Amino acid sequence: MWKDPIVEEIHTIREKIALECNYDLKQIIARLKKKEKEHMDRVVHQTGQRIGKKGA
């Protein structure tokens, strides 16, 4: 079966993050929320509008 290299990369990164958080869902979510705050200029609301200001 053919494997998509991009999907494989995502699986590898997901596993790395889970391992760093000891497979604890609460830690994974906390890490995600922290990253969202650090990169608000990259967060997109469900309406398609950016939440943060560019360069913030």
Order of alpha helices (4+ residues) and beta strands (2+ residues): alpha-alpha
